[in-house]
Amino acid sequence: MMKRRDIIKSFTLLPIAGGVLGGVLPSKSLFAAPRSPKRDLFKELGVTPLINAGVTMTFLSGSLMMPEVLEAINSTAHDFANMYELQDKVGAKIAEMLHCEAAMVTSGASCAMVLGTAAAITGTDEEKIRQIPNLPEPRPEVIMQKSHRYLFDQAVSTTGAKIVEVEGPADMDRAINGNTVMALFFNAAEKSSITHEEFLTVAKRHQIPTFIDAAADVPPVENLFKFQKMGFDLITFSGGKMIRGPQSAGLLFGRKDLIEAARLNYSPNEAPIGRPMKVNKEEMFGMYAALMSYLERDHQKEWQDWLDRTKRIKSRIETISGVKGETYIEPGPANAFPSLHVTWDQEKVKITPQDLLAALRNGTPGIVANVVDKGADKVLSVGVVLLKPEQVEVVARRLKEVLQQAI
Ligand SMILES: *Cc1c(COP(=O)(O)O)cnc(C)c1O
C-alpha cells in the first residue's frame, strides 16, 4: 500500500515535470494527437504510450511493426484461409528467402524452441505427438553447455525433455547416449566451452539434431544465413525484435523432416503440445512481410542513421558541463547495434543513473532507457534504434532537462 504521504509526494512531483516539459516542447500535438482520428485506444483504456530508448524488450511490446507488416495484417484480415496451406506457402517462401530446406512461422522464438524440441522427440510418430510431454520413461535428453543454461531453456523442459549439461567437446561426446534427442546451442551465451564447429562435429558424429537459438541476433542481417551454412539443423529468430514483425511471431527453419515434425506438433492440429501457442493468419502474413522488408532494407544506411542519432543526442547533452556521451556498439551477438552511453560528474550533476532513469520513466512523455554496468560504474544507456525519427529530439531534450535540473 502506498502511504498517503507518498501519494501526495508523487502528485506534487508530476505537475513539476509536466510544467517544465510543457514549456520546452514546441507543441503538445506530438503526444496529444490521437493515433487514429476516430478512436484513441491508448486514451480510452488509460494506457500510457511510452518511448523506447532501450532495446527490444518483451515487457515493452518488443518492437514497432514495419508499415509493410501492418499493411499485410490489414489486407489479409478480411478473408479466411486454410491454415495448413498458409503455413505451407509462407514456409516455402521463407525457406527460399533464407536459403534453407524448410521454414515455419511460430509464436516467437520460445515457441520455436518448444516445437523444435518436440520435433526431435516425436518425429512424425502420431502416438508420441499425442503423449508429449507425458512420454514413457526414459526421458528424452537435450544436450546443452553448462554455460549456455538460460531462462529460455524452460521451453525445452516444457516438452518433458531433461537438459543434460556438458563442458567441453569430450564431455559432450561422452554425454550423448540412446536417450539424447537434440543438442541446443545458445548463440548469445557469454562463454562457451565448445565452439559452434566442435558442437556440430560432435553432434553429427552421433547423428543428433542441432538447434541454435539466435533469437535476438540480427543485425547483422548476415546472421539470418550463417547458421544453416554452418550446419545447424534448426534455427530460430524472434519475429518481434529487430526484424520488426509481430512481437508474437517468430521463425523456425532448417531441416525439412524436422520442420515437418514441428508442424505436426503445432496448431492448426487439434491437440498437440504447440496448440496453446498458435499464431494467427494475419501474423503469419505479417511475419513474411517483415522478413522480406528486413532483407531488402538498406542496412548500411540504417546503421549510419543510428550513429547520427547517438551523435545528435550527445551534442545536445554535452552542452552541460561535466556531462559526456559516448557512442557504444554492443559487441553482440545479441542487440549488436549502437546506443549512447551517458556519464556525468556527480559532483556537478547531482543525480545517480538510477534516479535519472526513474525521472525519464516518470516524466511526460515516459521514456524507458537502461542502466548498464561498465566495470564498477553504472552508466545510463540510451537506445536509439527503436525511436521514431521525431523522438530522437524528444529524448535529447528530456535528458538534458533532467540533467540540468540536477545541477
Ligand atoms: C527474446 C529471446 C527469446 C524469446 O523469444 P520470443 O520471440 O520472445 O519468444 C529466446 N531466446 C533468446 C536468446 C532471446 O533473446
The ligand as a Tripos MOL2 file, in Angstrom:
@<TRIPOS>MOLECULE
LIG
   15    15     1     0     0
SMALL
NO_CHARGES

@<TRIPOS>ATOM
      1 C1         13.9810  -12.9770  -26.9530 C.3       1 LIG1
      2 C2         14.6450  -14.2870  -26.8310 C.ar      1 LIG1
      3 C3         13.9150  -15.4800  -26.7910 C.ar      1 LIG1
      4 C4         12.4100  -15.4760  -26.7890 C.3       1 LIG1
      5 O1         11.9380  -15.0490  -27.9920 O.3       1 LIG1
      6 P1         10.4050  -14.7090  -28.2260 P.3       1 LIG1
      7 O2         10.3600  -14.4180  -29.6890 O.co2     1 LIG1
      8 O3         10.0910  -13.5220  -27.3810 O.co2     1 LIG1
      9 O4          9.6300  -15.9140  -27.8320 O.co2     1 LIG1
     10 C5         14.5980  -16.6630  -26.7220 C.ar      1 LIG1
     11 N1         15.9320  -16.6940  -26.6870 N.ar      1 LIG1
     12 C6         16.6810  -15.5720  -26.7130 C.ar      1 LIG1
     13 C7         18.1610  -15.6800  -26.6870 C.3       1 LIG1
     14 C8         16.0630  -14.3280  -26.7800 C.ar      1 LIG1
     15 O5         16.7930  -13.2220  -26.8200 O.3       1 LIG1
@<TRIPOS>BOND
     1     1     2 1
     2     2     3 ar
     3     2    14 ar
     4     3     4 1
     5     3    10 ar
     6     4     5 1
     7     5     6 1
     8     6     7 2
     9     6     8 1
    10     6     9 1
    11    10    11 ar
    12    11    12 ar
    13    12    13 1
    14    12    14 ar
    15    14    15 1
@<TRIPOS>SUBSTRUCTURE
     1 LIG1         1 GROUP 0 **** ****
